[in-house]
Amino acid sequence: MSMDTIIREQARLIILRALAAQIDETLNSDLMIEELRQFGIRKDRGWVHDEYRWLAERGAISLVEAGSLLVATLAEKGHRHARREAVIEGVRRPSRPEL
């Protein structure tokens, strides 16, 4: 597996978790850039838009355009992956919660 693939899979999980952490489960692409930077993933808005679209195509999030930004909202399928109840291929599996 290439390093690019590993980074993309990890970033997709971070995106789902970051959305789940929001009261309204929504973040625009510029705010998501900052979330990803906290995990050492430094990418531009275009890269985040690509990942948002990839997740939206798989039903994990929904998207709304707001000027030059994309606003993502977590969908039930994304929730299920983040809770380890379902698997979205291409998104890193969350680790098991500590008991």
PALUM-682243 format. One line per field, with one value per residue: residue in one letter; x, y, z of N, C-alpha, C in turn. Coordinates in nm, 3 decimals. Example, Ala and Ser with C-alpha at 12.3 -4.5 7.8 and 13.67 -1.06 7.14 Angstrom:
code <- c(A|S)
n_xx <- c(1.319|1.285)
n_yy <- c(-0.569|-0.225)
n_zz <- c(0.780|0.708)
ca_xx <- c(1.230|1.367)
ca_yy <- c(-0.450|-0.106)
ca_zz <- c(0.780|0.714)
c_xx <- c(1.320|1.290)
c_yy <- c(-0.330|0.003)
c_zz <- c(0.780|0.787)
***
This chain:
code <- c(M|S|M|D|T|I|I|R|E|Q|A|R|L|I|I|L|R|A|L|A|A|Q|I|D|E|T|L|N|S|D|L|M|I|E|E|L|R|Q|F|G|I|R|K|D|R|G|W|V|H|D|E|Y|R|W|L|A|E|R|G|A|I|S|L|V|E|A|G|S|L|L|V|A|T|L|A|E|K|G|H|R|H|A|R|R|E|A|V|I|E|G|V|R|R|P|S|R|P|E|L)
n_xx <- c(0.085|0.057|0.209|0.054|-0.203|-0.240|-0.236|-0.465|-0.672|-0.652|-0.701|-0.967|-1.102|-1.042|-1.182|-1.450|-1.469|-1.416|-1.637|-1.838|-1.784|-1.880|-2.145|-2.354|-2.273|-2.130|-1.888|-1.698|-1.478|-1.240|-1.219|-1.189|-0.937|-0.777|-0.841|-0.729|-0.460|-0.390|-0.331|-0.107|-0.145|-0.105|-0.263|-0.406|-0.702|-0.822|-0.747|-0.879|-1.140|-1.156|-1.144|-1.375|-1.569|-1.525|-1.603|-1.869|-1.971|-1.985|-2.179|-2.124|-2.112|-2.290|-2.293|-2.272|-2.238|-2.077|-2.010|-1.673|-1.618|-1.674|-1.927|-1.955|-2.166|-2.219|-2.339|-2.567|-2.441|-2.171|-2.160|-2.207|-1.975|-1.778|-1.853|-1.785|-1.974|-2.020|-1.848|-1.662|-1.504|-1.178|-1.164|-0.997|-1.021|-1.174|-1.004|-1.053|-1.264|-1.132|-1.174)
n_yy <- c(-0.118|0.220|0.523|0.749|0.637|0.539|0.781|0.908|0.728|0.746|1.022|1.035|0.897|1.070|1.295|1.201|1.156|1.416|1.555|1.420|1.510|1.766|1.984|2.024|1.844|1.928|2.076|2.322|2.316|2.467|2.481|2.209|2.164|2.266|2.087|1.849|1.918|1.906|1.642|1.608|1.610|1.789|1.952|2.109|2.313|2.213|1.942|1.856|1.901|1.705|1.474|1.510|1.492|1.227|1.085|1.167|1.051|0.790|0.793|0.867|1.125|1.436|1.706|2.062|2.339|2.643|2.929|2.936|2.726|2.394|2.250|2.004|1.750|1.502|1.182|0.905|0.664|0.735|0.780|0.518|0.387|0.521|0.437|0.175|-0.003|-0.057|-0.091|0.116|0.078|0.191|0.378|0.428|0.189|0.248|0.234|-0.008|0.082|0.164|-0.041)
n_zz <- c(0.000|-0.085|0.045|-0.005|-0.028|0.232|0.377|0.269|0.346|0.624|0.658|0.572|0.776|0.988|0.900|0.916|1.194|1.292|1.196|1.338|1.591|1.603|1.706|1.522|1.338|1.114|0.898|0.725|0.436|0.477|0.757|0.802|0.697|0.899|1.106|1.003|0.997|1.263|1.292|1.148|0.876|0.608|0.379|0.085|0.008|-0.228|-0.224|0.008|-0.079|-0.279|-0.119|0.037|-0.169|-0.250|-0.018|-0.011|-0.245|-0.164|0.022|0.284|0.377|0.330|0.095|0.053|-0.155|-0.079|-0.185|-0.257|-0.096|0.036|0.226|0.459|0.588|0.825|0.738|0.797|0.719|0.742|1.017|1.107|1.019|1.170|1.423|1.415|1.316|1.057|0.742|0.534|0.247|0.180|0.373|0.668|0.926|1.236|1.551|1.810|2.080|2.401|2.682)
ca_xx <- c(0.000|0.139|0.195|-0.060|-0.324|-0.248|-0.274|-0.604|-0.760|-0.647|-0.769|-1.112|-1.150|-1.034|-1.294|-1.574|-1.466|-1.425|-1.777|-1.916|-1.756|-1.948|-2.285|-2.441|-2.206|-2.101|-1.768|-1.660|-1.349|-1.128|-1.207|-1.138|-0.792|-0.718|-0.857|-0.632|-0.325|-0.364|-0.283|0.011|-0.183|-0.106|-0.312|-0.478|-0.847|-0.857|-0.730|-0.990|-1.261|-1.154|-1.180|-1.516|-1.648|-1.509|-1.690|-2.009|-2.006|-2.009|-2.291|-2.078|-2.140|-2.358|-2.218|-2.337|-2.141|-2.096|-1.904|-1.561|-1.604|-1.770|-1.970|-1.987|-2.246|-2.210|-2.458|-2.578|-2.338|-2.046|-2.174|-2.193|-1.833|-1.705|-1.888|-1.744|-2.092|-2.017|-1.717|-1.654|-1.373|-1.104|-1.159|-0.933|-1.110|-1.145|-0.954|-1.155|-1.263|-1.073|-1.275)
ca_yy <- c(0.000|0.340|0.623|0.833|0.563|0.537|0.916|0.932|0.647|0.805|1.151|1.011|0.866|1.194|1.378|1.149|1.181|1.560|1.591|1.364|1.587|1.895|1.981|2.007|1.744|1.999|2.160|2.359|2.261|2.539|2.435|2.072|2.173|2.284|1.959|1.753|1.963|1.858|1.504|1.608|1.600|1.927|1.951|2.231|2.305|2.124|1.803|1.830|1.891|1.572|1.374|1.532|1.435|1.082|1.039|1.193|0.949|0.665|0.813|0.888|1.264|1.514|1.828|2.182|2.440|2.775|3.005|2.850|2.621|2.284|2.226|1.862|1.707|1.358|1.101|0.785|0.568|0.780|0.750|0.374|0.351|0.576|0.357|0.037|-0.084|-0.083|-0.064|0.184|0.047|0.312|0.461|0.351|0.135|0.304|0.138|-0.048|0.168|0.101|-0.080)
ca_zz <- c(0.000|-0.096|0.151|-0.042|0.007|0.379|0.421|0.230|0.432|0.758|0.651|0.562|0.910|1.065|0.856|0.976|1.339|1.315|1.176|1.449|1.712|1.597|1.751|1.406|1.254|0.990|0.892|0.589|0.396|0.539|0.896|0.800|0.676|1.032|1.178|0.950|1.036|1.400|1.281|1.061|0.735|0.559|0.241|0.049|-0.003|-0.340|-0.178|0.100|-0.162|-0.341|-0.017|0.066|-0.279|-0.244|0.090|-0.050|-0.345|-0.092|0.114|0.422|0.409|0.227|0.066|0.003|-0.196|-0.019|-0.251|-0.298|0.005|0.047|0.363|0.474|0.703|0.843|0.708|0.881|0.680|0.803|1.161|1.128|1.005|1.285|1.541|1.387|1.287|0.913|0.683|0.405|0.189|0.147|0.493|0.775|1.031|1.369|1.649|1.908|2.199|2.518|2.782)
c_xx <- c(0.089|0.114|0.076|-0.192|-0.345|-0.294|-0.420|-0.701|-0.766|-0.723|-0.920|-1.172|-1.148|-1.150|-1.424|-1.579|-1.479|-1.569|-1.863|-1.898|-1.826|-2.093|-2.379|-2.383|-2.168|-1.972|-1.741|-1.516|-1.230|-1.110|-1.153|-0.988|-0.723|-0.729|-0.750|-0.490|-0.291|-0.308|-0.165|-0.020|-0.202|-0.138|-0.390|-0.628|-0.891|-0.849|-0.845|-1.121|-1.269|-1.196|-1.326|-1.603|-1.643|-1.602|-1.837|-2.057|-2.039|-2.117|-2.252|-2.106|-2.229|-2.283|-2.310|-2.225|-2.178|-1.984|-1.795|-1.535|-1.703|-1.801|-2.017|-2.070|-2.242|-2.343|-2.456|-2.470|-2.202|-2.045|-2.146|-2.048|-1.755|-1.733|-1.852|-1.863|-2.100|-1.877|-1.736|-1.514|-1.306|-1.099|-1.098|-1.036|-1.076|-1.090|-1.066|-1.150|-1.202|-1.182|-1.233)
c_yy <- c(0.123|0.435|0.714|0.767|0.562|0.673|0.944|0.854|0.704|0.938|1.133|0.976|0.991|1.286|1.330|1.178|1.329|1.608|1.542|1.445|1.723|1.882|1.957|1.910|1.801|2.079|2.197|2.313|2.337|2.499|2.292|2.069|2.184|2.156|1.860|1.790|1.916|1.716|1.493|1.592|1.743|1.926|2.078|2.205|2.209|1.977|1.765|1.817|1.754|1.464|1.388|1.467|1.283|1.025|1.058|1.089|0.816|0.678|0.837|1.030|1.322|1.645|1.939|2.278|2.572|2.864|2.911|2.737|2.509|2.266|2.082|1.841|1.556|1.290|0.975|0.681|0.605|0.757|0.602|0.330|0.398|0.498|0.209|-0.056|-0.122|-0.050|0.008|0.156|0.177|0.412|0.375|0.308|0.202|0.196|0.105|0.045|0.091|0.073|-0.040)
c_zz <- c(0.000|0.021|0.122|-0.003|0.157|0.431|0.389|0.319|0.573|0.760|0.645|0.697|0.997|1.028|0.921|1.126|1.372|1.297|1.292|1.577|1.716|1.641|1.635|1.303|1.117|1.005|0.747|0.563|0.457|0.686|0.901|0.775|0.811|1.116|1.133|0.990|1.177|1.400|1.184|0.914|0.684|0.410|0.214|0.033|-0.115|-0.300|-0.084|0.022|-0.229|-0.241|0.025|-0.043|-0.278|-0.137|0.056|-0.152|-0.280|0.014|0.258|0.470|0.300|0.213|0.017|-0.037|-0.131|-0.073|-0.298|-0.199|-0.019|0.195|0.371|0.600|0.708|0.814|0.794|0.847|0.739|0.953|1.187|1.114|1.128|1.413|1.526|1.362|1.139|0.863|0.550|0.352|0.147|0.261|0.602|0.878|1.163|1.461|1.746|2.028|2.317|2.620|2.920)
***
